[in-house]
Amino acid sequence: MILSFARLLPVLPALCLAIPLALAAAPGHAAEDAVVIPPPAVDAKAQGARETAILAGGCFWGVQGVFQHVKGVSNAVSGYAGGDAASARYEAVSVGSTGHAEAVEVTFDPRVISYGRILQIYFSVVHDPTQLNRQGPDTGTQYRSALFPTTPQQAEVAKAYIAQLDEAGVYPAPIVTKIEDAKAFHAAEDYHQDFLVRNPTYPYIVVNDLPKVANLKEHFAGLFRDKPALVAAASR
C-alpha cells in the first residue's frame, strides 16, 4: 500500500497526496496533456446571472485551481459530493468508502460562460475522463470522474456532450464519467481552499496541477483570467 507522504509533514495536515513527493516529481507521473475537443453541440441557455456546477475529476486542488482562472467564474469551492453530511470530512472521504467524491462547486455567470463551456474545460484540461476511479497518481472512488447536475438542463447537456465526445472518438478509450444525483455539496476544510494558489511550489501541485492551468491558458485563451477567483476573497 502506498502511503501519503504529506501525512508525515508537520507543517501540513493530511492531504490528498497519494504517493511520496519524490515519486510525484518523477516524469512518469506528470499531468496528462490537454485533449482538444469540440464545444458541445447542445448547450444550456442562460437563465439569470448566477448558476452553480458541481464537478469531480480527481484531487480537488487542481480542479479548483483551473476553474479559479476561468472568466465568468466568481467562486470555486473544494468539497465533497455524493455522500452524506456526517462523512463529509477529509479523513473519512480519503478512505474511499463514504460515497463521496472530491468535488468542486463552481459558481459562474452563464451570460459569460455557459455550462457547456464549463464542461468543455472539464473534459479537455481538468482531468482524463477515461480513467475509472482514479486520476493520475490518486486512486479510489473518491477520485472518480463525476458530474452532479444542479438543474435538469445541466443533466441534459452533460448527457448529450458525453455522447457527442464518445461518438467523435476524441479519446483513446470510452468516457467513464458518471452523471450522479446532485446531493448536497459540502465544502472541504479551510486548509484545502485555494491550495494551488497558496502553495505553487508544492511538488504535487507543480507536477500534477500547474500544467492544467497552463493548458487552460493555451487552449482556452479567451476564457482565461490571470487573477484567480479565490474562496478567501468571496468569503469577505
Secondary structure as GFF3:
##gff-version 3
##sequence-region A 1 236
A	DSSP	three_ten_helix	5	8	.	.	.	ID=ss1
A	DSSP	alpha_helix	21	24	.	.	.	ID=ss2
A	DSSP	three_ten_helix	27	29	.	.	.	ID=ss3
A	DSSP	beta_strand	51	57	.	.	.	ID=ss4
A	DSSP	alpha_helix	60	67	.	.	.	ID=ss5
A	DSSP	beta_strand	73	81	.	.	.	ID=ss6
A	DSSP	three_ten_helix	85	87	.	.	.	ID=ss7
A	DSSP	alpha_helix	90	93	.	.	.	ID=ss8
A	DSSP	beta_strand	101	108	.	.	.	ID=ss9
A	DSSP	alpha_helix	115	121	.	.	.	ID=ss10
A	DSSP	pi_helix	122	126	.	.	.	ID=ss11
A	DSSP	beta_strand	134	135	.	.	.	ID=ss12
A	DSSP	beta_strand	138	139	.	.	.	ID=ss13
A	DSSP	three_ten_helix	141	143	.	.	.	ID=ss14
A	DSSP	beta_strand	145	148	.	.	.	ID=ss15
A	DSSP	alpha_helix	152	168	.	.	.	ID=ss16
A	DSSP	beta_strand	178	179	.	.	.	ID=ss17
A	DSSP	beta_strand	186	187	.	.	.	ID=ss18
A	DSSP	three_ten_helix	190	192	.	.	.	ID=ss19
A	DSSP	alpha_helix	195	198	.	.	.	ID=ss20
A	DSSP	alpha_helix	203	204	.	.	.	ID=ss21
A	DSSP	pi_helix	205	209	.	.	.	ID=ss22
A	DSSP	alpha_helix	210	219	.	.	.	ID=ss23
A	DSSP	three_ten_helix	221	223	.	.	.	ID=ss24
A	DSSP	alpha_helix	231	234	.	.	.	ID=ss25
###
